[in-house]
């Protein structure tokens, strides 16, 4: 079970990354940080102040930064290559594939400002395809944590993991509801609330929206099993199958294109192992636009009410 959503002391998930880097700087001398001229946005100031010799400012040369990170990994370092998610994936996909994925380099790509909740910067920066791109790369681990505390824990886990990692987080201040002292196990889904009528799988910022939806649905007598899928790859297939075997239907919720994201991954698992009615809350084959994060989530069908509607549709299909 989650704690109540804390709307009074929201924190951005990127600050969870920054806090983790500060801790890792002290505990892991092999950790180094690279950035593409976005130190403030990636919350690296404290790490740089404590360890200036372990920071590399690469400038607005993201492709080169990925090559430098691969070289540092070859030399035994644990490099965190940091920039906006659009520049960490779409702009540099060839370098990531050839220099990091192909040779299984121990590089951590830390990507902030992902999804519609980037807000006013608009479609050119609001990448909604990154999870699909990165999970397709052989050997890559793909993590999309839900709040400040989970992002901090996920960053520390990524540093301890051997192999390339894509770590996705965001810009806006967001409710906090996970344990600040949590342990984070890569590839292990978290059952946040057991239920019997429907399985609701959510990731990233949409976990908070899913919690709001669960509260509304429970008031109507609907029993929802809410599962936090913080690791898109490797996916916890056993948890997904076990939940849907119990409930008989599924809903996914993500701040990403419907094609290629969490929904597609869950659908593949169910198609192979336990076919069941399923609905997806995601962006429907569209680019974003400039606006406030909450307004954009509402316009593109990713708000609390959209999750509620999807759950009701899935349950209705189960009974048809």
Secondary structure as UniProt FT lines:
FT   STRAND          6..12
FT   HELIX           13..27
FT   TURN            29..30
FT   STRAND          31..35
FT   HELIX           39..42
FT   HELIX           45..50
FT   HELIX           52..54
FT   STRAND          55..57
FT   HELIX           62..74
FT   TURN            75..76
FT   STRAND          78..84
FT   HELIX           85..89
FT   TURN            90..92
FT   HELIX           93..95
FT   HELIX           96..101
FT   TURN            102..104
FT   STRAND          108..112
FT   HELIX           116..118
FT   TURN            120..121
FT   TURN            123..125
FT   HELIX           130..135
FT   TURN            138..139
FT   STRAND          141..144
FT   HELIX           148..160
FT   STRAND          165..168
FT   STRAND          173..176
FT   TURN            180..181
FT   TURN            186..187
FT   STRAND          190..193
FT   STRAND          198..202
FT   TURN            204..205
FT   HELIX           206..219
FT   TURN            220..221
FT   STRAND          224..228
FT   STRAND          231..233
FT   HELIX           237..247
FT   STRAND          249..257
FT   TURN            259..260
FT   HELIX           262..273
FT   STRAND          277..283
FT   HELIX           293..299
FT   TURN            300..301
FT   HELIX           304..319
//
